[in-house]
């Protein structure tokens, strides 16, 4: 339907926990279409509903050419020793910091028909699953940085031209 603008750090919708989707209606279908259109742009691995201004539990992903979505996702499992991986966020443009993430993750949710969806992956997919479910809980990847990296990142945010 439409590529939606991305909300950036400082917007309250990014810090509020998202609500469960109880009814799958035309509004939900339009949201999914917008999430899919928005994540399909080059260089995007995932877009959570709060990033386009909607405080509900939904996200889209674009990993290795596979584009999809999930409603009411819950991160049910992570495994492997957490490792530092380079990470950025559309809502914190221009910043890139090493973030601790597990190398494997599993998310359960539903699709637009209410059928169960299981997303599971390693590497970038695992990172995206963790990153996008964090968004739905009102967290940004900056919150996961160690204190010294976070201090440096917050200085970069304050000095950015978009803040």
Rosetta constraint file for C-alpha pairs under 8 A:
AtomPair CA 1 CA 30 HARMONIC 6.94 0.50
AtomPair CA 1 CA 33 HARMONIC 5.55 0.50
AtomPair CA 1 CA 34 HARMONIC 5.48 0.50
AtomPair CA 1 CA 37 HARMONIC 6.85 0.50
AtomPair CA 2 CA 33 HARMONIC 7.40 0.50
AtomPair CA 2 CA 34 HARMONIC 5.10 0.50
AtomPair CA 2 CA 37 HARMONIC 5.99 0.50
AtomPair CA 2 CA 38 HARMONIC 7.12 0.50
AtomPair CA 3 CA 34 HARMONIC 5.91 0.50
AtomPair CA 3 CA 35 HARMONIC 7.59 0.50
AtomPair CA 3 CA 37 HARMONIC 5.24 0.50
AtomPair CA 3 CA 38 HARMONIC 4.40 0.50
AtomPair CA 4 CA 34 HARMONIC 6.58 0.50
AtomPair CA 4 CA 35 HARMONIC 7.82 0.50
AtomPair CA 4 CA 38 HARMONIC 5.96 0.50
AtomPair CA 4 CA 52 HARMONIC 6.01 0.50
AtomPair CA 5 CA 52 HARMONIC 6.08 0.50
AtomPair CA 6 CA 51 HARMONIC 5.35 0.50
AtomPair CA 6 CA 52 HARMONIC 5.14 0.50
AtomPair CA 6 CA 53 HARMONIC 7.76 0.50
AtomPair CA 6 CA 90 HARMONIC 6.86 0.50
AtomPair CA 6 CA 91 HARMONIC 6.37 0.50
AtomPair CA 7 CA 11 HARMONIC 6.44 0.50
AtomPair CA 7 CA 14 HARMONIC 7.63 0.50
AtomPair CA 7 CA 50 HARMONIC 7.72 0.50
AtomPair CA 7 CA 51 HARMONIC 5.07 0.50
AtomPair CA 7 CA 52 HARMONIC 5.86 0.50
AtomPair CA 7 CA 53 HARMONIC 6.50 0.50
AtomPair CA 7 CA 91 HARMONIC 5.79 0.50
AtomPair CA 8 CA 14 HARMONIC 7.87 0.50
AtomPair CA 8 CA 51 HARMONIC 7.50 0.50
AtomPair CA 8 CA 90 HARMONIC 7.45 0.50
AtomPair CA 8 CA 91 HARMONIC 4.11 0.50
AtomPair CA 8 CA 92 HARMONIC 5.91 0.50
AtomPair CA 8 CA 93 HARMONIC 7.66 0.50
AtomPair CA 9 CA 14 HARMONIC 7.20 0.50
AtomPair CA 9 CA 91 HARMONIC 5.66 0.50
AtomPair CA 9 CA 92 HARMONIC 5.73 0.50
AtomPair CA 9 CA 163 HARMONIC 7.42 0.50
AtomPair CA 10 CA 14 HARMONIC 7.67 0.50
AtomPair CA 10 CA 163 HARMONIC 7.68 0.50
AtomPair CA 11 CA 15 HARMONIC 7.60 0.50
AtomPair CA 12 CA 16 HARMONIC 6.56 0.50
AtomPair CA 13 CA 50 HARMONIC 5.83 0.50
AtomPair CA 13 CA 51 HARMONIC 7.72 0.50
AtomPair CA 13 CA 53 HARMONIC 6.25 0.50
AtomPair CA 13 CA 54 HARMONIC 7.43 0.50
AtomPair CA 13 CA 55 HARMONIC 6.43 0.50
AtomPair CA 13 CA 138 HARMONIC 7.82 0.50
AtomPair CA 14 CA 50 HARMONIC 5.71 0.50
AtomPair CA 14 CA 51 HARMONIC 6.57 0.50
AtomPair CA 14 CA 135 HARMONIC 6.75 0.50
AtomPair CA 14 CA 138 HARMONIC 5.56 0.50
AtomPair CA 14 CA 139 HARMONIC 7.21 0.50
AtomPair CA 14 CA 140 HARMONIC 7.70 0.50
AtomPair CA 15 CA 135 HARMONIC 7.93 0.50
AtomPair CA 15 CA 137 HARMONIC 7.73 0.50
AtomPair CA 15 CA 138 HARMONIC 4.02 0.50
AtomPair CA 15 CA 139 HARMONIC 6.11 0.50
AtomPair CA 15 CA 140 HARMONIC 7.94 0.50
AtomPair CA 16 CA 55 HARMONIC 7.42 0.50
AtomPair CA 16 CA 136 HARMONIC 7.99 0.50
AtomPair CA 16 CA 137 HARMONIC 7.01 0.50
AtomPair CA 16 CA 138 HARMONIC 4.69 0.50
AtomPair CA 17 CA 55 HARMONIC 7.35 0.50
AtomPair CA 17 CA 136 HARMONIC 5.81 0.50
AtomPair CA 17 CA 137 HARMONIC 4.43 0.50
AtomPair CA 17 CA 138 HARMONIC 4.63 0.50
AtomPair CA 18 CA 50 HARMONIC 7.43 0.50
AtomPair CA 18 CA 55 HARMONIC 4.67 0.50
AtomPair CA 18 CA 56 HARMONIC 4.55 0.50
AtomPair CA 18 CA 57 HARMONIC 5.38 0.50
AtomPair CA 18 CA 136 HARMONIC 5.14 0.50
AtomPair CA 18 CA 137 HARMONIC 6.20 0.50
AtomPair CA 18 CA 138 HARMONIC 7.13 0.50
AtomPair CA 19 CA 55 HARMONIC 6.34 0.50
AtomPair CA 19 CA 56 HARMONIC 4.68 0.50
AtomPair CA 19 CA 57 HARMONIC 5.79 0.50
AtomPair CA 20 CA 56 HARMONIC 5.96 0.50
AtomPair CA 20 CA 57 HARMONIC 5.43 0.50
AtomPair CA 20 CA 72 HARMONIC 5.81 0.50
AtomPair CA 21 CA 56 HARMONIC 6.37 0.50
AtomPair CA 21 CA 57 HARMONIC 6.49 0.50
AtomPair CA 21 CA 71 HARMONIC 7.21 0.50
AtomPair CA 21 CA 72 HARMONIC 6.33 0.50
AtomPair CA 23 CA 28 HARMONIC 7.88 0.50
AtomPair CA 24 CA 28 HARMONIC 5.53 0.50
AtomPair CA 24 CA 29 HARMONIC 7.23 0.50
AtomPair CA 24 CA 112 HARMONIC 6.50 0.50
AtomPair CA 24 CA 113 HARMONIC 7.76 0.50
AtomPair CA 24 CA 114 HARMONIC 7.78 0.50
AtomPair CA 25 CA 29 HARMONIC 6.34 0.50
AtomPair CA 26 CA 30 HARMONIC 6.06 0.50
AtomPair CA 27 CA 31 HARMONIC 6.14 0.50
AtomPair CA 28 CA 32 HARMONIC 6.27 0.50
AtomPair CA 28 CA 112 HARMONIC 7.91 0.50
AtomPair CA 29 CA 33 HARMONIC 6.27 0.50
AtomPair CA 29 CA 112 HARMONIC 7.02 0.50
AtomPair CA 30 CA 34 HARMONIC 6.20 0.50
AtomPair CA 31 CA 35 HARMONIC 6.11 0.50
AtomPair CA 31 CA 49 HARMONIC 7.86 0.50
AtomPair CA 32 CA 36 HARMONIC 6.11 0.50
AtomPair CA 32 CA 58 HARMONIC 7.89 0.50
AtomPair CA 32 CA 60 HARMONIC 7.69 0.50
AtomPair CA 32 CA 69 HARMONIC 7.13 0.50
AtomPair CA 33 CA 37 HARMONIC 6.17 0.50
AtomPair CA 34 CA 38 HARMONIC 5.93 0.50
AtomPair CA 35 CA 39 HARMONIC 6.09 0.50
AtomPair CA 35 CA 47 HARMONIC 6.54 0.50
AtomPair CA 35 CA 48 HARMONIC 7.53 0.50
AtomPair CA 35 CA 49 HARMONIC 7.05 0.50
AtomPair CA 35 CA 59 HARMONIC 6.83 0.50
AtomPair CA 35 CA 60 HARMONIC 5.66 0.50
AtomPair CA 35 CA 69 HARMONIC 7.77 0.50
AtomPair CA 36 CA 40 HARMONIC 6.11 0.50
AtomPair CA 36 CA 60 HARMONIC 5.89 0.50
AtomPair CA 36 CA 61 HARMONIC 7.71 0.50
AtomPair CA 36 CA 67 HARMONIC 7.20 0.50
AtomPair CA 36 CA 68 HARMONIC 6.87 0.50
AtomPair CA 36 CA 69 HARMONIC 7.15 0.50
AtomPair CA 37 CA 41 HARMONIC 7.37 0.50
AtomPair CA 38 CA 47 HARMONIC 7.25 0.50
AtomPair CA 39 CA 44 HARMONIC 5.58 0.50
AtomPair CA 39 CA 45 HARMONIC 6.81 0.50
AtomPair CA 39 CA 46 HARMONIC 5.88 0.50
AtomPair CA 39 CA 47 HARMONIC 5.78 0.50
AtomPair CA 39 CA 60 HARMONIC 6.45 0.50
AtomPair CA 39 CA 61 HARMONIC 6.38 0.50
AtomPair CA 39 CA 62 HARMONIC 6.29 0.50
AtomPair CA 39 CA 67 HARMONIC 7.86 0.50
AtomPair CA 40 CA 44 HARMONIC 6.86 0.50
AtomPair CA 40 CA 62 HARMONIC 6.57 0.50
AtomPair CA 40 CA 67 HARMONIC 7.17 0.50
AtomPair CA 44 CA 61 HARMONIC 7.94 0.50
AtomPair CA 44 CA 62 HARMONIC 6.51 0.50
AtomPair CA 44 CA 90 HARMONIC 7.99 0.50
AtomPair CA 45 CA 61 HARMONIC 5.48 0.50
AtomPair CA 45 CA 62 HARMONIC 4.66 0.50
AtomPair CA 45 CA 63 HARMONIC 5.68 0.50
AtomPair CA 45 CA 128 HARMONIC 6.68 0.50
AtomPair CA 46 CA 59 HARMONIC 7.04 0.50
AtomPair CA 46 CA 60 HARMONIC 5.50 0.50
AtomPair CA 46 CA 61 HARMONIC 4.11 0.50
AtomPair CA 46 CA 62 HARMONIC 5.93 0.50
AtomPair CA 46 CA 128 HARMONIC 6.35 0.50
AtomPair CA 46 CA 132 HARMONIC 6.72 0.50
AtomPair CA 47 CA 51 HARMONIC 6.50 0.50
AtomPair CA 47 CA 52 HARMONIC 7.94 0.50
AtomPair CA 47 CA 59 HARMONIC 5.59 0.50
AtomPair CA 47 CA 60 HARMONIC 5.33 0.50
AtomPair CA 47 CA 61 HARMONIC 6.48 0.50
AtomPair CA 47 CA 132 HARMONIC 6.92 0.50
AtomPair CA 48 CA 52 HARMONIC 7.30 0.50
AtomPair CA 48 CA 57 HARMONIC 7.89 0.50
AtomPair CA 48 CA 58 HARMONIC 6.06 0.50
AtomPair CA 48 CA 59 HARMONIC 4.11 0.50
AtomPair CA 48 CA 60 HARMONIC 6.40 0.50
AtomPair CA 48 CA 132 HARMONIC 5.73 0.50
AtomPair CA 48 CA 133 HARMONIC 7.90 0.50
AtomPair CA 48 CA 135 HARMONIC 6.41 0.50
AtomPair CA 48 CA 136 HARMONIC 6.94 0.50
AtomPair CA 49 CA 53 HARMONIC 6.51 0.50
AtomPair CA 49 CA 54 HARMONIC 5.08 0.50
AtomPair CA 49 CA 55 HARMONIC 6.28 0.50
AtomPair CA 49 CA 56 HARMONIC 6.18 0.50
AtomPair CA 49 CA 57 HARMONIC 6.84 0.50
AtomPair CA 49 CA 58 HARMONIC 5.51 0.50
AtomPair CA 49 CA 59 HARMONIC 5.69 0.50
AtomPair CA 49 CA 136 HARMONIC 7.72 0.50
AtomPair CA 50 CA 54 HARMONIC 4.66 0.50
AtomPair CA 50 CA 55 HARMONIC 4.92 0.50
AtomPair CA 50 CA 56 HARMONIC 6.92 0.50
AtomPair CA 50 CA 135 HARMONIC 7.07 0.50
AtomPair CA 50 CA 136 HARMONIC 6.99 0.50
AtomPair CA 51 CA 91 HARMONIC 6.73 0.50
AtomPair CA 51 CA 135 HARMONIC 7.93 0.50
AtomPair CA 55 CA 136 HARMONIC 7.75 0.50
AtomPair CA 56 CA 136 HARMONIC 7.34 0.50
AtomPair CA 57 CA 71 HARMONIC 6.04 0.50
AtomPair CA 57 CA 72 HARMONIC 4.79 0.50
AtomPair CA 57 CA 73 HARMONIC 6.51 0.50
AtomPair CA 57 CA 136 HARMONIC 5.78 0.50
AtomPair CA 58 CA 69 HARMONIC 7.29 0.50
AtomPair CA 58 CA 70 HARMONIC 5.74 0.50
AtomPair CA 58 CA 71 HARMONIC 4.43 0.50
AtomPair CA 58 CA 72 HARMONIC 5.76 0.50
AtomPair CA 58 CA 73 HARMONIC 6.65 0.50
AtomPair CA 58 CA 136 HARMONIC 7.59 0.50
AtomPair CA 59 CA 69 HARMONIC 5.59 0.50
AtomPair CA 59 CA 70 HARMONIC 5.78 0.50
AtomPair CA 59 CA 71 HARMONIC 6.84 0.50
AtomPair CA 59 CA 73 HARMONIC 7.98 0.50
AtomPair CA 59 CA 132 HARMONIC 6.67 0.50
AtomPair CA 60 CA 67 HARMONIC 7.24 0.50
AtomPair CA 60 CA 68 HARMONIC 5.53 0.50
AtomPair CA 60 CA 69 HARMONIC 4.02 0.50
AtomPair CA 60 CA 70 HARMONIC 6.54 0.50
AtomPair CA 61 CA 66 HARMONIC 7.66 0.50
AtomPair CA 61 CA 67 HARMONIC 5.50 0.50
AtomPair CA 61 CA 68 HARMONIC 5.44 0.50
AtomPair CA 61 CA 69 HARMONIC 6.09 0.50
AtomPair CA 61 CA 128 HARMONIC 7.51 0.50
AtomPair CA 62 CA 66 HARMONIC 5.44 0.50
AtomPair CA 62 CA 67 HARMONIC 4.35 0.50
AtomPair CA 62 CA 68 HARMONIC 6.75 0.50
AtomPair CA 63 CA 67 HARMONIC 6.62 0.50
AtomPair CA 63 CA 124 HARMONIC 7.25 0.50
AtomPair CA 63 CA 125 HARMONIC 6.36 0.50
AtomPair CA 69 CA 111 HARMONIC 7.58 0.50
AtomPair CA 70 CA 109 HARMONIC 5.90 0.50
AtomPair CA 70 CA 110 HARMONIC 5.94 0.50
AtomPair CA 70 CA 111 HARMONIC 5.82 0.50
AtomPair CA 70 CA 117 HARMONIC 6.98 0.50
AtomPair CA 71 CA 109 HARMONIC 5.56 0.50
AtomPair CA 71 CA 110 HARMONIC 5.17 0.50
AtomPair CA 71 CA 111 HARMONIC 5.91 0.50
AtomPair CA 71 CA 112 HARMONIC 7.55 0.50
AtomPair CA 72 CA 108 HARMONIC 7.97 0.50
AtomPair CA 72 CA 109 HARMONIC 5.10 0.50
AtomPair CA 72 CA 110 HARMONIC 6.44 0.50
AtomPair CA 73 CA 107 HARMONIC 6.02 0.50
AtomPair CA 73 CA 108 HARMONIC 5.44 0.50
AtomPair CA 73 CA 109 HARMONIC 4.28 0.50
AtomPair CA 73 CA 110 HARMONIC 7.33 0.50
AtomPair CA 73 CA 133 HARMONIC 7.01 0.50
AtomPair CA 74 CA 107 HARMONIC 5.36 0.50
AtomPair CA 74 CA 108 HARMONIC 5.37 0.50
AtomPair CA 74 CA 109 HARMONIC 6.34 0.50
AtomPair CA 74 CA 133 HARMONIC 7.02 0.50
AtomPair CA 75 CA 105 HARMONIC 7.36 0.50
AtomPair CA 75 CA 106 HARMONIC 5.97 0.50
AtomPair CA 75 CA 107 HARMONIC 4.44 0.50
AtomPair CA 75 CA 108 HARMONIC 6.65 0.50
AtomPair CA 75 CA 129 HARMONIC 7.47 0.50
AtomPair CA 75 CA 130 HARMONIC 7.13 0.50
AtomPair CA 75 CA 133 HARMONIC 6.67 0.50
AtomPair CA 76 CA 105 HARMONIC 7.87 0.50
AtomPair CA 76 CA 106 HARMONIC 5.78 0.50
AtomPair CA 76 CA 107 HARMONIC 5.58 0.50
AtomPair CA 76 CA 108 HARMONIC 6.67 0.50
AtomPair CA 77 CA 105 HARMONIC 5.66 0.50
AtomPair CA 77 CA 106 HARMONIC 5.12 0.50
AtomPair CA 77 CA 107 HARMONIC 7.19 0.50
AtomPair CA 78 CA 102 HARMONIC 6.08 0.50
AtomPair CA 78 CA 103 HARMONIC 7.67 0.50
AtomPair CA 78 CA 104 HARMONIC 5.51 0.50
AtomPair CA 78 CA 105 HARMONIC 4.32 0.50
AtomPair CA 78 CA 106 HARMONIC 6.39 0.50
AtomPair CA 79 CA 102 HARMONIC 5.95 0.50
AtomPair CA 79 CA 103 HARMONIC 6.61 0.50
AtomPair CA 79 CA 104 HARMONIC 5.21 0.50
AtomPair CA 79 CA 105 HARMONIC 6.50 0.50
AtomPair CA 80 CA 102 HARMONIC 5.77 0.50
AtomPair CA 80 CA 103 HARMONIC 5.72 0.50
AtomPair CA 80 CA 104 HARMONIC 6.43 0.50
AtomPair CA 81 CA 102 HARMONIC 6.03 0.50
AtomPair CA 81 CA 103 HARMONIC 7.15 0.50
AtomPair CA 82 CA 100 HARMONIC 5.63 0.50
AtomPair CA 82 CA 101 HARMONIC 4.97 0.50
AtomPair CA 82 CA 102 HARMONIC 4.20 0.50
AtomPair CA 82 CA 103 HARMONIC 6.61 0.50
AtomPair CA 83 CA 99 HARMONIC 7.68 0.50
AtomPair CA 83 CA 100 HARMONIC 5.11 0.50
AtomPair CA 83 CA 101 HARMONIC 5.55 0.50
AtomPair CA 83 CA 102 HARMONIC 6.29 0.50
AtomPair CA 83 CA 103 HARMONIC 7.21 0.50
AtomPair CA 84 CA 98 HARMONIC 5.31 0.50
AtomPair CA 84 CA 99 HARMONIC 5.02 0.50
AtomPair CA 84 CA 100 HARMONIC 4.46 0.50
AtomPair CA 84 CA 101 HARMONIC 6.42 0.50
AtomPair CA 85 CA 97 HARMONIC 7.95 0.50
AtomPair CA 85 CA 98 HARMONIC 4.96 0.50
AtomPair CA 85 CA 99 HARMONIC 5.39 0.50
AtomPair CA 85 CA 100 HARMONIC 6.41 0.50
AtomPair CA 85 CA 101 HARMONIC 6.85 0.50
AtomPair CA 86 CA 96 HARMONIC 6.46 0.50
AtomPair CA 86 CA 97 HARMONIC 5.46 0.50
AtomPair CA 86 CA 98 HARMONIC 4.29 0.50
AtomPair CA 86 CA 99 HARMONIC 6.27 0.50
AtomPair CA 87 CA 96 HARMONIC 5.44 0.50
AtomPair CA 87 CA 97 HARMONIC 5.43 0.50
AtomPair CA 87 CA 98 HARMONIC 5.89 0.50
AtomPair CA 87 CA 99 HARMONIC 6.23 0.50
AtomPair CA 87 CA 141 HARMONIC 7.77 0.50
AtomPair CA 88 CA 92 HARMONIC 7.18 0.50
AtomPair CA 88 CA 93 HARMONIC 7.56 0.50
AtomPair CA 88 CA 94 HARMONIC 7.64 0.50
AtomPair CA 88 CA 95 HARMONIC 5.91 0.50
AtomPair CA 88 CA 96 HARMONIC 4.58 0.50
AtomPair CA 88 CA 97 HARMONIC 6.57 0.50
AtomPair CA 88 CA 141 HARMONIC 7.71 0.50
AtomPair CA 89 CA 93 HARMONIC 6.31 0.50
AtomPair CA 89 CA 95 HARMONIC 7.49 0.50
AtomPair CA 89 CA 96 HARMONIC 7.83 0.50
AtomPair CA 89 CA 141 HARMONIC 7.48 0.50
AtomPair CA 92 CA 157 HARMONIC 7.56 0.50
AtomPair CA 95 CA 153 HARMONIC 7.42 0.50
AtomPair CA 95 CA 156 HARMONIC 7.49 0.50
AtomPair CA 95 CA 157 HARMONIC 7.89 0.50
AtomPair CA 97 CA 145 HARMONIC 7.98 0.50
AtomPair CA 97 CA 149 HARMONIC 7.63 0.50
AtomPair CA 97 CA 153 HARMONIC 7.78 0.50
AtomPair CA 98 CA 145 HARMONIC 7.62 0.50
AtomPair CA 99 CA 141 HARMONIC 7.23 0.50
AtomPair CA 99 CA 144 HARMONIC 6.52 0.50
AtomPair CA 99 CA 145 HARMONIC 5.82 0.50
AtomPair CA 100 CA 144 HARMONIC 7.06 0.50
AtomPair CA 100 CA 145 HARMONIC 7.43 0.50
AtomPair CA 101 CA 127 HARMONIC 6.26 0.50
AtomPair CA 101 CA 130 HARMONIC 7.50 0.50
AtomPair CA 102 CA 126 HARMONIC 7.14 0.50
AtomPair CA 102 CA 127 HARMONIC 7.26 0.50
AtomPair CA 103 CA 122 HARMONIC 5.46 0.50
AtomPair CA 103 CA 123 HARMONIC 5.44 0.50
AtomPair CA 103 CA 126 HARMONIC 6.03 0.50
AtomPair CA 103 CA 127 HARMONIC 7.18 0.50
AtomPair CA 104 CA 120 HARMONIC 7.53 0.50
AtomPair CA 104 CA 121 HARMONIC 5.73 0.50
AtomPair CA 104 CA 122 HARMONIC 4.46 0.50
AtomPair CA 104 CA 123 HARMONIC 6.75 0.50
AtomPair CA 104 CA 126 HARMONIC 5.03 0.50
AtomPair CA 104 CA 127 HARMONIC 7.89 0.50
AtomPair CA 105 CA 120 HARMONIC 5.76 0.50
AtomPair CA 105 CA 121 HARMONIC 5.78 0.50
AtomPair CA 105 CA 122 HARMONIC 6.70 0.50
AtomPair CA 105 CA 125 HARMONIC 7.87 0.50
AtomPair CA 105 CA 126 HARMONIC 4.71 0.50
AtomPair CA 105 CA 127 HARMONIC 7.67 0.50
AtomPair CA 105 CA 129 HARMONIC 6.66 0.50
AtomPair CA 105 CA 130 HARMONIC 7.07 0.50
AtomPair CA 106 CA 118 HARMONIC 7.10 0.50
AtomPair CA 106 CA 119 HARMONIC 5.74 0.50
AtomPair CA 106 CA 120 HARMONIC 4.39 0.50
AtomPair CA 106 CA 121 HARMONIC 6.76 0.50
AtomPair CA 106 CA 126 HARMONIC 7.47 0.50
AtomPair CA 106 CA 129 HARMONIC 7.43 0.50
AtomPair CA 107 CA 118 HARMONIC 5.81 0.50
AtomPair CA 107 CA 119 HARMONIC 5.13 0.50
AtomPair CA 107 CA 120 HARMONIC 6.37 0.50
AtomPair CA 107 CA 129 HARMONIC 6.87 0.50
AtomPair CA 108 CA 116 HARMONIC 7.22 0.50
AtomPair CA 108 CA 117 HARMONIC 5.74 0.50
AtomPair CA 108 CA 118 HARMONIC 4.69 0.50
AtomPair CA 108 CA 119 HARMONIC 6.44 0.50
AtomPair CA 109 CA 116 HARMONIC 5.84 0.50
AtomPair CA 109 CA 117 HARMONIC 5.05 0.50
AtomPair CA 109 CA 118 HARMONIC 6.51 0.50
AtomPair CA 110 CA 114 HARMONIC 5.29 0.50
AtomPair CA 110 CA 115 HARMONIC 5.21 0.50
AtomPair CA 110 CA 116 HARMONIC 4.44 0.50
AtomPair CA 110 CA 117 HARMONIC 4.88 0.50
AtomPair CA 111 CA 115 HARMONIC 5.51 0.50
AtomPair CA 111 CA 116 HARMONIC 6.59 0.50
AtomPair CA 111 CA 117 HARMONIC 6.33 0.50
AtomPair CA 120 CA 125 HARMONIC 7.46 0.50
AtomPair CA 120 CA 126 HARMONIC 7.07 0.50
AtomPair CA 121 CA 125 HARMONIC 5.06 0.50
AtomPair CA 121 CA 126 HARMONIC 4.98 0.50
AtomPair CA 122 CA 126 HARMONIC 4.75 0.50
AtomPair CA 122 CA 127 HARMONIC 7.68 0.50
AtomPair CA 123 CA 127 HARMONIC 6.22 0.50
AtomPair CA 124 CA 128 HARMONIC 6.04 0.50
AtomPair CA 125 CA 129 HARMONIC 6.13 0.50
AtomPair CA 126 CA 130 HARMONIC 6.30 0.50
AtomPair CA 127 CA 131 HARMONIC 6.01 0.50
AtomPair CA 128 CA 132 HARMONIC 5.88 0.50
AtomPair CA 129 CA 133 HARMONIC 6.13 0.50
AtomPair CA 130 CA 134 HARMONIC 6.13 0.50
AtomPair CA 131 CA 135 HARMONIC 6.56 0.50
AtomPair CA 131 CA 140 HARMONIC 7.66 0.50
AtomPair CA 131 CA 141 HARMONIC 6.74 0.50
AtomPair CA 132 CA 136 HARMONIC 6.63 0.50
AtomPair CA 133 CA 137 HARMONIC 6.49 0.50
AtomPair CA 134 CA 138 HARMONIC 6.44 0.50
AtomPair CA 134 CA 139 HARMONIC 5.01 0.50
AtomPair CA 134 CA 140 HARMONIC 6.49 0.50
AtomPair CA 134 CA 141 HARMONIC 7.66 0.50
AtomPair CA 135 CA 139 HARMONIC 5.08 0.50
AtomPair CA 135 CA 140 HARMONIC 5.99 0.50
AtomPair CA 139 CA 143 HARMONIC 6.49 0.50
AtomPair CA 140 CA 144 HARMONIC 7.54 0.50
AtomPair CA 141 CA 145 HARMONIC 7.05 0.50
AtomPair CA 142 CA 150 HARMONIC 6.13 0.50
AtomPair CA 142 CA 153 HARMONIC 7.24 0.50
AtomPair CA 143 CA 150 HARMONIC 7.30 0.50
AtomPair CA 145 CA 149 HARMONIC 5.74 0.50
AtomPair CA 145 CA 150 HARMONIC 5.19 0.50
AtomPair CA 146 CA 150 HARMONIC 5.96 0.50
AtomPair CA 147 CA 151 HARMONIC 6.08 0.50
AtomPair CA 148 CA 152 HARMONIC 6.37 0.50
AtomPair CA 149 CA 153 HARMONIC 6.03 0.50
AtomPair CA 150 CA 154 HARMONIC 6.02 0.50
AtomPair CA 151 CA 155 HARMONIC 6.35 0.50
AtomPair CA 152 CA 156 HARMONIC 6.36 0.50
AtomPair CA 153 CA 157 HARMONIC 6.23 0.50
AtomPair CA 154 CA 158 HARMONIC 6.25 0.50
AtomPair CA 155 CA 159 HARMONIC 6.20 0.50
AtomPair CA 156 CA 160 HARMONIC 6.01 0.50
AtomPair CA 157 CA 163 HARMONIC 6.46 0.50
AtomPair CA 158 CA 163 HARMONIC 6.23 0.50
AtomPair CA 159 CA 163 HARMONIC 7.57 0.50
